Amino acid sequence: MPSAVEMETLNELTAILKPFQYVTREASGQKYITISKIIPMINCLTTELNSIIPNSIVLKECKDGLIRELRKRYGSIELNDHAAIATLLDPRFKNLHFQDPAACGRAIQKLKNMIKGQQSSSSE
């Protein structure tokens, strides 16, 4: 049987991992397109993890490691043209979840250029 301290640690670990479960399920959808959700999910996941304050040093290191890996793997996701434009075009998100204003502005400019290119090619 786990002790009371071990049960508390497991409960805290569950709280740290719970947001990952939600993001994994959302990103694994097969019946709908998920690319527009990537930027909002990563930013919300990071915000949620930052709001959790574990009591033990081990769980603090675990949480810090997870945040570090998220930044390493998805830190530049807002610079991905496909993900950024898909997020901008999704009426649920628009530019609400961008953390980097320069990345958001870059995506908006890229989208404007794409629209101008479409207009000029259709008028020919």
C-alpha positions in Angstrom: 0.0 0.0 0.0 1.3 3.5 -0.8 1.8 5.8 2.1 0.0 9.1 2.4 3.0 11.0 1.1 3.3 8.7 -1.9 -0.4 9.1 -2.6 0.0 12.9 -2.4 2.9 12.7 -4.8 0.9 10.5 -7.2 -2.0 13.0 -7.1 0.3 15.9 -7.9 1.9 13.9 -10.8 -1.6 13.2 -12.1 -2.4 16.9 -12.0 0.8 17.6 -14.0 0.1 14.9 -16.6 -3.7 15.6 -17.0 -3.2 18.5 -19.5 -1.1 16.2 -21.7 -3.9 13.7 -21.8 -6.3 16.3 -23.0 -3.9 17.7 -25.6 -3.1 14.2 -26.8 -6.7 13.3 -27.3 -7.5 16.6 -29.1 -4.5 16.3 -31.4 -5.3 12.6 -32.2 -8.7 13.4 -33.8 -9.3 11.6 -37.0 -12.7 13.0 -38.0 -11.6 16.6 -38.1 -8.7 18.8 -39.0 -6.4 19.6 -36.0 -3.6 21.8 -37.4 -5.4 25.0 -36.4 -5.5 23.7 -32.8 -1.8 23.1 -32.4 -0.7 26.6 -31.5 -3.6 27.2 -29.0 -3.0 23.8 -27.4 0.7 24.2 -27.0 0.3 27.7 -25.5 -2.6 26.6 -23.2 -0.6 23.5 -22.1 2.4 25.6 -21.2 0.2 28.1 -19.3 -1.5 25.3 -17.4 1.8 23.7 -16.5 3.2 27.0 -15.3 0.2 27.4 -13.0 0.8 24.1 -11.2 3.1 24.5 -8.1 4.2 21.0 -6.9 5.1 20.5 -3.3 8.0 18.1 -3.8 11.3 18.8 -5.5 11.0 15.7 -7.6 7.7 16.8 -9.1 9.1 20.3 -9.6 12.0 18.9 -11.6 9.5 16.7 -13.5 7.3 19.7 -14.4 10.4 21.8 -15.3 11.6 19.0 -17.6 8.3 18.7 -19.3 8.2 22.5 -19.9 11.7 22.4 -21.2 10.9 19.6 -23.6 7.8 21.4 -24.8 9.8 24.5 -25.6 12.5 22.5 -27.3 10.0 20.6 -29.5 7.3 23.2 -30.1 9.0 26.5 -29.1 9.0 27.8 -32.7 5.6 26.4 -33.7 4.3 29.9 -34.3 6.9 30.3 -37.0 5.5 27.4 -38.9 3.5 29.0 -41.8 1.0 26.2 -42.1 0.1 26.0 -38.4 0.1 29.8 -38.0 -2.1 30.5 -41.0 -4.5 27.7 -40.1 -4.8 29.1 -36.6 -5.5 32.6 -38.0 -8.2 31.4 -40.3 -9.9 29.3 -37.6 -12.7 31.6 -36.3 -12.4 30.0 -32.9 -8.8 31.2 -32.4 -7.8 33.9 -34.9 -4.8 35.6 -33.3 -5.8 35.1 -29.7 -3.3 32.3 -28.8 -0.1 33.7 -30.3 2.5 34.5 -27.7 5.0 36.0 -30.2 3.5 39.2 -31.8 6.2 39.1 -34.5 5.2 35.5 -35.5 1.6 36.5 -35.6 2.4 39.6 -37.8 4.5 37.4 -40.1 1.7 35.0 -40.6 -0.8 37.7 -41.2 1.5 39.3 -43.8 2.0 35.9 -45.5 -1.7 35.3 -45.6 -2.2 38.8 -47.2 0.4 38.0 -49.8 -1.3 34.7 -50.6 -4.6 36.5 -51.1 -3.0 39.2 -53.3 -1.3 36.4 -55.3 -4.7 34.7 -55.8 -6.4 37.9 -56.8 -3.7 38.8 -59.4 -3.7 35.3 -60.9 -7.5 35.1 -61.2 -7.7 38.5 -62.9 -5.3 37.4 -65.6 
